[in-house]
């Protein structure tokens, strides 16, 4: 999912709300009772620049589409996603297979995935969890020639704070040196637009919206490898009567440029 990961990773890292439990798990028994997101629209200067549509089948996420660009179709086994196929949009259909990703679970947790591009090369990702079933490290491996022979390419490390929300996300290189980091703060207590999607499915596209967390933050601050601040963004929300966000405005605190995110539900 290289293109969708890149595009959605550029957007923002707003976080997921799951109903928290006393033991700190991210499992949410009420996910199926929550409204599910149908569409995310992204506006710049009053114009629609990107749209993502979510489709469901048998109460599970069946596909995620960037309209006019590509579609990811998910396959399941025992209620776990085992395969994601990414199709490019050509002509009038999403019919050109670009890559596939296979997922491996152990004890109900996602531990690794293997991303294979149509050219034959690919990437592997490995996940480590803490006792609260939260991802603490997301390691990257590149497989330029042989999918069974991958080399380390760095990792993301996560630190958690109050209510098990991520407070720091750190990118490291192959020598464990810090490349950059991001701090998240000022969390709300409202529902996130992905609250109706089960936690394991959300973890498969965590980079889209930091899907391991419970709440939405209103401040994001970026730092370079030396810990020097390089920029920040603030976020304001409009909620419906069920405390789900219908609109989010991201403001770049340096340029004052704004991006508007509109959430539509089933």
Secondary structure, 3 states (H helix, E strand, C coil): CHHHHHHHHHHCCCCCCCCCCCCCCCCCCCHHHCCCEEEEEEEECCEEEEEEEEEEECCEEEEEEECCCEEEEEEEECCEEEEEEEEEEECCEEEEEEEEEEEEEECCEEEEEEEEECCCCEEEEEEEECCCCCEEEEEEEEEEEECCEEEEEEEEEEEECHHHCEEEEEEECCCCCEEEEEEEEEECCCECCCCCCCHHHHHHCHHHHCCCCCCCEEEEEEEECCCCEEEEEEEEEEECCCCEEEEEEEEECCCCCEEEEEEEEC
